[in-house]
């Protein structure tokens, strides 16, 4: 693995493509701690993490998966990103409302510290506190999102793994990781999935849509 990485960097150095070389070095810098592991080793670790998530009986998965081909921001009056954020906040709020005795459970949003979206999502949360989302008032989620460095926060990394598993299933029909973590999607007592939604064309028969 290290030899392949070195060969790619040397090739880019010879090509004179400075921009791509910088990006490649940046990407590889994130994998230094794992370079000694084989592909099989890495895949085994990912599966073990997914299995751990699947066995967290009290954990609940919330996700909004938007196929942009079928999303009209003009009709919706918001971007796909805003729609997804509002959906997740709404479902989390509704879960908290019904989760605890007397509906007294509170929750917090922990968000990867991305400067390009931090201010936007903070402002959206302030708006939801004042006027609610399209589907619900928001009074069970405390504070605005807490932004953290995902490289230092394991639970955010676990959330990234769940997002990766869902996306790879919907875009590439890769079911292994997806079926491991989808067990934690929030569901009604009837078995209907309410925590995860796939916004796409009518007639979709994926496992998300068929249980939603």
C-alpha positions as CSV (number, residue, x, y, z in Angstrom):
1,X,0.0,0.0,0.0
2,X,2.7,2.5,0.9
3,X,4.6,1.6,-2.3
4,X,1.6,2.4,-4.4
5,X,1.0,5.7,-2.6
6,X,4.7,6.7,-3.1
7,X,4.5,5.7,-6.8
8,X,1.4,7.8,-7.3
9,X,3.0,10.9,-5.7
10,X,6.2,10.5,-7.7
11,X,4.1,10.2,-10.9
12,X,2.3,13.5,-10.1
13,X,5.5,15.2,-9.3
14,X,6.8,14.3,-12.7
15,X,3.6,15.4,-14.4
16,X,3.9,19.0,-13.0
17,X,0.2,19.0,-11.9
18,X,0.8,20.9,-8.7
19,X,-2.8,21.3,-7.8
20,X,-3.6,17.6,-8.0
21,X,-0.3,16.8,-6.2
22,X,-1.3,19.0,-3.2
23,X,-4.7,17.4,-3.0
24,X,-3.3,13.9,-3.2
25,X,-0.8,14.5,-0.4
26,X,-3.6,16.0,1.6
27,X,-5.8,13.0,1.1
28,X,-3.1,10.5,1.9
29,X,-2.1,12.4,5.1
30,X,-5.4,11.3,6.6
31,X,-4.5,7.6,6.1
32,X,-1.0,7.6,7.6
33,X,-2.2,5.8,10.7
34,X,-3.7,3.0,8.7
35,X,-1.2,2.5,5.9
36,X,0.1,-0.7,7.4
37,X,-3.3,-2.4,7.2
38,X,-4.3,-4.4,4.1
39,X,-7.6,-3.7,2.3
40,X,-9.0,-6.8,4.0
41,X,-8.0,-5.6,7.4
42,X,-9.6,-2.2,6.8
43,X,-12.8,-3.7,5.5
44,X,-12.9,-6.0,8.5
45,X,-12.6,-3.0,10.9
46,X,-15.4,-1.2,9.1
47,X,-17.7,-4.2,9.4
48,X,-17.0,-4.6,13.1
49,X,-17.9,-0.9,13.7
50,X,-21.1,-1.4,11.7
51,X,-22.0,-4.5,13.7
52,X,-21.4,-2.6,16.9
53,X,-23.8,0.0,15.8
54,X,-26.4,-2.6,14.9
55,X,-26.2,-4.0,18.4
56,X,-26.7,-0.6,20.1
57,X,-30.3,-1.3,21.1
58,X,-31.1,2.2,22.3
59,X,-29.5,3.9,19.3
60,X,-31.7,5.4,16.6
61,X,-30.6,6.3,13.1
62,X,-32.0,9.4,11.3
63,X,-31.2,10.3,7.7
64,X,-32.6,12.1,4.7
65,X,-31.4,10.8,1.3
66,X,-32.2,13.1,-1.6
67,X,-31.8,12.2,-5.2
68,X,-31.1,15.7,-6.7
69,X,-32.5,14.6,-10.1
70,X,-35.9,14.5,-8.5
71,X,-35.6,17.5,-6.2
72,X,-36.7,21.0,-7.3
73,X,-35.3,23.7,-5.0
74,X,-37.6,26.3,-6.6
75,X,-40.7,24.3,-5.7
76,X,-39.4,23.4,-2.3
77,X,-38.3,26.9,-1.5
78,X,-35.0,25.6,-0.1
79,X,-31.8,23.8,-1.1
80,X,-31.4,20.1,-0.9
81,X,-29.1,20.6,2.0
82,X,-31.6,22.7,3.9
83,X,-34.4,20.2,3.2
84,X,-32.2,17.3,4.5
85,X,-31.3,19.2,7.7
86,X,-34.9,20.2,8.4
87,X,-36.1,16.6,7.9
88,X,-33.5,15.2,10.3
89,X,-34.2,17.9,12.9
90,X,-37.9,17.2,12.6
91,X,-37.6,13.5,13.1
92,X,-35.2,13.8,16.0
93,X,-37.6,16.2,17.7
94,X,-40.5,13.9,17.2
95,X,-38.5,11.0,18.5
96,X,-37.6,12.9,21.7
97,X,-41.2,14.0,22.2
98,X,-42.3,10.4,22.4
99,X,-39.2,8.7,23.8
100,X,-39.1,9.6,27.5
101,X,-41.7,9.3,30.3
102,X,-44.1,12.2,29.8
103,X,-42.1,13.3,26.7
104,X,-39.4,14.9,28.8
105,X,-36.4,13.7,26.9
106,X,-34.0,16.3,25.6
107,X,-31.3,15.9,22.8
108,X,-28.4,17.7,21.3
109,X,-27.1,18.0,17.7
110,X,-23.4,17.3,17.3
111,X,-22.1,18.4,13.9
112,X,-18.8,18.0,12.0
113,X,-17.0,21.3,12.2
114,X,-17.3,22.5,8.6
115,X,-17.0,26.3,8.5
116,X,-18.9,26.5,5.2
117,X,-22.1,25.2,6.8
118,X,-21.7,26.0,10.5
119,X,-23.2,29.5,10.4
120,X,-25.9,28.4,8.0
121,X,-27.1,25.5,10.2
122,X,-26.8,27.6,13.4
123,X,-29.1,30.2,11.8
124,X,-31.5,27.5,10.7
125,X,-31.7,26.0,14.2
126,X,-32.4,29.5,15.6
127,X,-35.2,29.8,13.1
128,X,-36.6,26.4,14.0
129,X,-36.6,27.4,17.7
130,X,-38.7,30.5,16.9
131,X,-41.1,29.2,14.2
132,X,-40.6,25.4,14.1
133,X,-40.0,23.4,11.0
134,X,-42.6,22.6,8.3
135,X,-43.6,19.6,10.4
136,X,-43.1,20.3,14.0
137,X,-42.2,22.8,16.7
138,X,-38.7,22.4,18.2
139,X,-38.5,22.4,22.0
140,X,-36.7,19.2,22.8
141,X,-33.3,19.9,21.2
142,X,-31.1,22.0,23.4
143,X,-28.8,24.8,22.1
144,X,-27.7,25.3,18.5
145,X,-25.5,22.5,17.0
146,X,-22.3,21.7,18.8
147,X,-19.5,21.8,16.1
148,X,-16.6,19.4,16.7
149,X,-13.5,18.2,14.9
150,X,-14.6,14.8,13.4
151,X,-11.0,13.5,13.4
152,X,-11.1,13.8,17.3
153,X,-14.7,12.6,17.9
154,X,-15.4,9.0,17.4
155,X,-19.2,9.3,17.4
156,X,-19.1,11.7,14.5
157,X,-17.0,9.2,12.7
158,X,-19.5,6.5,13.4
159,X,-22.2,8.8,11.9
160,X,-20.0,9.3,8.8
161,X,-19.8,5.5,8.5
162,X,-23.6,5.2,8.6
163,X,-24.0,8.0,6.0
164,X,-21.5,6.2,3.8
165,X,-23.3,2.9,4.1
166,X,-26.6,4.4,3.2
167,X,-25.2,6.3,0.2
168,X,-23.3,3.3,-1.2
169,X,-26.5,1.3,-1.0
170,X,-28.7,3.8,-2.7
171,X,-26.2,4.8,-5.4
172,X,-24.4,1.4,-5.9
173,X,-26.7,-1.2,-4.4
174,X,-24.1,-2.2,-1.9
175,X,-26.1,-4.0,0.8
176,X,-23.5,-5.4,3.2
177,X,-22.8,-2.3,5.5
178,X,-26.3,-0.9,4.8
179,X,-28.2,-3.9,6.2
180,X,-25.9,-3.9,9.3
181,X,-26.7,-0.3,10.3
182,X,-30.2,0.0,8.9
183,X,-31.5,-2.1,11.8
184,X,-31.1,1.1,13.9
185,X,-33.3,3.3,11.8
186,X,-36.1,4.8,14.0
187,X,-39.3,2.8,13.5
188,X,-42.9,2.9,14.7
189,X,-44.2,-0.1,16.7
190,X,-45.8,-1.2,13.4
191,X,-42.4,-1.6,11.9
192,X,-42.7,1.3,9.5
193,X,-39.4,3.2,9.1
194,X,-39.8,6.9,10.0
195,X,-36.2,7.8,10.8
196,X,-34.7,7.3,7.3
197,X,-36.3,8.5,4.1
198,X,-35.3,8.3,0.4
199,X,-36.5,11.3,-1.6
200,X,-36.7,10.0,-5.1
201,X,-39.1,9.1,-7.9
202,X,-42.4,7.3,-7.2
203,X,-42.2,3.6,-7.4
204,X,-38.8,3.1,-5.9
205,X,-38.5,-0.4,-4.4
206,X,-35.3,0.1,-2.3
207,X,-35.3,-1.2,1.3
208,X,-35.7,2.4,2.6
209,X,-38.7,3.2,0.5
210,X,-40.4,-0.2,0.9
211,X,-40.4,0.1,4.7
212,X,-41.1,3.9,4.9
